Each structure stands twice: as C-alpha cells, then as structure tokens.
C-alpha cells in the first residue's frame, strides 16, 4: 500500500530522528513533518560503520606511527599527547555503544590496548629522559 505514514518517536518506541527524506512507501519509511525515523539498531549500525572506517583510515595509522616513535625511545610531543587524550576520550564516549554490540568488543579492546601500550612506553621514555639529564 502506498501512502504517507506518520509515527511518533518517543521514549520506548525504539525510533530516533534521522535525515530528511521524502519517500511514501508506507511499509519502509514513515514520515512525520518531513523527518524520517529509523530503528535504533540502524542508527547504531551507521555509527559503528563510521567508527570502524575512522579507525582503519585515521586512528590506526596514527597509532602505529606513534607506537613506532616510542619504541625507538623518542618522546611524544604536545600534539601527540593531545591526540592520545582525544582518542581515549572518544573511546569512553563510544563504550556504551560497543557494549550493546558484542561483535565489536574485541576490536574496541585491541584499539584501547594499543593506545595504552603507546602511553605506557611514552611514560617510560619520559622517565628515562628525565633521569639521564
């Protein structure tokens, strides 16, 4: 059946506002004041897709470069430490989302562990540098 359907997103409905679209296939998309509502699981899937893509293309290459830097005994600069702080803050913010999706927990744990290794080695390098001065 074709038509425009209206549904309210309220507490407990499992629906959240998404982007504006104008589709009238009532069985697939519901429209309320031009806002489309999608299931919470679809929103989670979209967020997780973006997070994994960012990890692959941005976060992991930078983390590996930082790990290489600290493994050589080098010190992290202010930009490096600020970056690591931001990454760990982001990790705390997405933890609840990851907890709802166990299939991502191993990836999350390995990424957090990598950043902890970098931080631990950076602290060791800083201590060594200060004791040799």
C-alpha positions, -999 to 999 in steps of 0.1 A, spaced: 0 0 0 14 34 -9 8 64 12 24 87 38 25 73 73 31 92 105 47 78 135 59 95 167 93 89 181 90 89 219 106 72 248 105 35 244 95 35 208 129 24 196 129 51 170 152 81 166 151 111 142 173 107 112 178 127 79 151 143 59 137 123 31 105 122 11 95 87 4 59 75 6 63 37 6 45 33 39 59 -2 46 95 10 47 97 47 56 75 67 79 73 104 76 65 130 103 70 166 93 95 155 67 117 138 92 123 101 88 126 78 117 148 48 117 152 19 141 178 24 168 197 -6 156 201 10 121 215 41 138 239 20 158 250 2 126 257 35 109 277 48 138 297 16 141 304 17 104 317 53 107 338 44 138 354 14 121 362 34 90 378 62 111 398 36 130 411 20 97 418 52 78 429 76 106 433 63 141 452 30 134 478 45 111 485 73 135 486 49 165 510 27 147 532 57 138 532 67 175 540 32 186 570 31 163 581 65 176 580 54 213 596 20 205 626 40 191 628 57 225 615 90 213 594 113 233 559 123 224 553 160 217 524 180 228 504 172 196 509 135 202 498 136 238 467 157 230 458 133 202 461 103 225 439 121 251 413 128 225 413 92 213 408 79 248 380 104 254 363 92 222 368 56 234 350 64 267 322 81 248 315 51 224 319 24 251 282 22 257 276 16 220 302 -11 218 287 -27 249 254 -31 230 273 -48 201 295 -76 214 308 -83 179 328 -51 182 341 -56 217 373 -74 207 382 -47 182 375 -20 207 396 -37 234 426 -42 210 424 -5 199 423 7 236 451 -17 245 473 -3 216 468 32 229 477 20 265 509 4 252 518 37 235 511 57 266 530 33 289 560 33 266 559 71 263 559 75 301 588 51 303 607 71 277 600 104 295 612 89 328 644 76 312 650 110 295 645 129 328 667 105 348 695 108 323 695 147 325 
